[in-house]
Amino acid sequence: MPLKDLPADAQPREKLLARGPGALADAELLALLLRTGIQGKGVLMLAQELLEPAPLGFGGIAGLLHATAEDLRRIKGLGPAKRAELVAVLELARRVLAQQLQVREVLASPEAVKHFLQLHLSAKTHEVFAVMFLDAQHRLLAMEELFRGTLAQSSVYPREVVLRALHHHAAAVVLAHNHPSGSVQPSPADEALTHTLKAALALVDVRVLDHVIVGTGVALSMSEKGLL
C-alpha cells in the first residue's frame, strides 16, 4: 500500500511529527529515507525487505547502515540517489560522534566512545586494530585503523603504535579492535597485547586510557571491567 493511502496517523512522516521518532519502527524510519518504492512494491515493503536477514536483506538497521554503496547495488529499487543517502546517514552519524569527542573529554563520554567505535568497526568481517589518539585534555585528535588481520587474529606492532602517537602529539590513546565472531570477551592474547602496548607507550609518556572490544551491537571496555 502506498504511504499516501495509509490513515493519516499511520503515515510515518505524520506519526514522527506528532509522536516523535521513537514511535516509529525501523522500517518506518527507513521508509522516510527511501521515500518511494518500486512498481509492485510499496516503500514500506521495500524498507522491510532491506532489514530482513541475509541474503535477502542486511540483517537490520545496523547491517544496512554499515553497507557500502557497492553492497546496496544488488537491491532492485535502490538507485544512485537512494544508495548515496543511506551511505551518507552512517557517515553523518560518525561525524557527529567524532565532533562530540573532539570538544569533550573522552572519559566523560564512555558511551559515546563505544558508539563511535561500533560505527567504525562492528560490521567489518575481518579483525581490525584501531587507535583513538587524544590530546592532553583527552579530546579526540584522530582515529586510525593501523592493522588488519584474518577473522581469528591481527598482528599489532607496538613500535608503529608509538610512532603514530608521536606523529599526532598524543598525550593518551584508546585502543580498539573488533571481534567478527560477535563475542566481546577479552582473550588472554587481548590482555597481553594491552599490557605490552601500555608499557611501550609509557616510554614516550602516552597513557592508555582504555581498550574497547567491539562486536555486533555491543562493545566492551576493558577499563570498566578492571582489566587495564
N, C-alpha and C positions, 0 to 999 in steps of 0.2 A: 504494500500500500504506500503510495507517495505520502510524504510528510504533510503536504497540504490537505490531504484527505483525513488525517487524524483529528480527533477532537482537539480544540484549541489548547486545553490544559494538558494534553498528552504530547503535543509537539515539543521536541527538545528545546528549541530556542525560547519559546514562551515559558516552558517549565523552568529553564535555567534562570530567566529573568525574574520569574515570580517566586521561586523557591530556593535559588542558589545552585551552584554547580554540584554540590554534594548530593542533590536529589536525583541526579541523572546517573543511569547505569553507564558502564564503559562504552557499550555500543552506541548509546545516545550521544555521548560526548564525541565519539569518533564520527558519528553521522554529521554532526555540526561542522567538523573539519572537512569532510568529504563533499557535503552539500548536495550532491546528486548521485543517483545510482546509474545503472545502465539498463538497456532495454530488457524487460522481463525480470528485472531485479531492483527493487527499491533500495534506497540508500541505507536504511536500517538493516536490511538483509545483507547487503554488501559489507557493512560495518561488522555485523555479527560473524560473517564468514571469515573476515580478516583476523578475528580474535579466536577462531577455532584452533585446536591443536594442529601441529604439522602432520601431514604435508599440506592440508587444505589451507590452513592459516598460519599464524605466527605464534600461537600459544599465549594469547592475552596481550594487554596493553604494553607490558614491559618488552616482550618479544618483538612486537610490531615497531615500537619506537626505537629499538636498537637495530632494526633492519636498515640496510643501506638502500640507496636509490636503485642499485642494481638488483638487490633482493626483491624489491617491490615490482620490478618489471614483469615478473611472471604472473601477476594478478590482472586478469581481464577487467577493464574498467578503471584502472589506475593509470591515467595519462601522465605526461610530464609534470603538469601543474599540481596534481594531487600528490604525486610522489615527492615533489620538491617541498610541499607544505608539511608532509609528515616528517620528513628528514629535518626540516627547519625547526619543528617543535622540540625535538630532542636537543638540537644544538642550542636553542634558546634556553632550555632548562639547564644545560651545562653552564652556559654563560651567566645565568642568574646566580647559580650557586657559587661559581668562581668569583663573581663580583662581591658577593657577601663575604667570602673568605679572604678577599683582598683588603677589606676595610674593617673586618672584625677578627679578634683573636681566635685562632683555631680551637684552642682549648675551651673557649666559651661556647663553641658551637659543635659539639661532638656529633650530633645527629646530622647536621649539615655536611660535615666531613664524610660521614658514611654514605649519605645520599649522593654526594658529588662523586665519590669513588664507584658507587654502584652504577651510576650513569655512564661512567667511562669503561668499567671493567666487567660488569656482570654478564654481558651477553657474548663475551669472547669465547671461542671454542678451544683456544689454546691458552696455556698459562702465560701470564704477563706479570712482570715485576715493575712497579712504578714507584716514583718518589715525589712527594709534595715538598718543595723547598720553601722555607719560611724565613721571614726577617726576624730581627731581634724582638719585635712585638708579637711574634708568632702569627703574622699575616701572610697569606699566600703570595709568593713571588712567581712561582711557576710549578707546573707538574710535568714530568717526563716519564714516558714508558721506556725504561732502559734495557730490559731484557725480555726475550720471548723464548718459550720452551715448547715442549710437547704437552699432551694432556696430563702427563704424570709429573713433569719436573721442569725446572727452569734453572739455568746456570747464571748465577749472580756473582759479579766480580767486585769486591769491596773497593778496590783501587778506583774503578770507574765511578762508583757512587761518590767517593770522596772528591774526585776531580770535578764532578758536576756540581757538588755542593760548593766547592771553592769558586767555580765559574759564576754561580748565582750569588756569591757572597752570603750564603745562607747561614743563619745562626742556629737553625733547628730543622728537622725533617720529620715527616710522617711517611713511613714505609707502607707499601700496599702491594698485595698480589691477589689474584683470583684463583679459585678452585673450580674449574669447569665441571667437576663432578657434582657440585652443588653444596657439599659439606663445607662448613667453615671451621671445623675443629682443627686447631693447630697441630701439625705433626711435630715429632721430635726434631726433624730437619728444619721446620719453620722456626722453632725456638732457638736452635743452634745458630741459624743464619742471622736471626735478630740480634743475638748477643755478639756475634762476630762483627756485624756492621756497627753496632753500638760502640764497640771497642775501637774500631778503625776510625769512626767519625770523631770520637772523643779526642783523638790525637791532634785534630785540627780544630778543636773546641766547637764542635757542632753536636747539638743534643738530638737524640732520637726520642721524640715525644710519644710515638705510638707505631704499631704495626697493625694494619687493618687487613683482614682476610675477607674477600668478597665472594659470595655465592649468588645463586639466582634468587633475587628477592630478599637477601639477608646479608648482613655484614657483621663481623665480629672484631671488637677492639681488644688486642692483647693487653693493652694498658688497663682497660676496665676489668679484665679478668686476672690482673695481678701477675701477668707473665712477662712483663718487660723489666 
